[in-house]
């Protein structure tokens, strides 16, 4: 789990290297680095995680 901006960047880097990656985005963005000065707790979408993990 990570900020969507980090996941997108990392996903494209992995794609360039032909390395498969699986990402689960949080339900909304709230990290201190990119979105909110104090940070906002977010939540994992467990249904999406189950789809990816299988």
N, C-alpha and C positions, 0 to 999 in steps of 0.2 A: 504494500500500500504506500502510496506517495502522492504528492501534489500532481495534478493532471499535467501541468507544464513540464515537470521532470519526467513523467511517464511518456509523454509525447516525444520529447527530445531523445530520451533513452531508446524508445521504440524505433525511431528512425535510425539511430546509430546502430542498433542491433540488426535492422533490416539491411543496411549497407554492408554489414559483415556476414550476411546470410545466416544469422543466428536467430532461430525462432524464439519469440518471447510471448508471454501471456501477462496481461495487465488487468487488474480490477480497479476501476476508478471508484473513488468515494462518492457518496450521494451528492455532495456539493463541495465547493472549494472554500477553504478558510485558513490556509497556512500563513504564517507570519511573513515569510519571505516574499510571497507574491500577492496575497489577497487582503490581509487585514493586519493592522499594526499590533494588535494583541493576540491574534490567532483565534480561531473559532473551532471548537471541537466538531468533527464531522463523523459520519457513520459509514460503515461498510455495508454494501448491498449484498447480503448473504445469498440471495437468489442468483445474482450474477456470478458470485464466487463459485457456487455449486455448478453452474453451467460450464464454467471454464475448467474447474478441477475434475468434474465428472462424477 
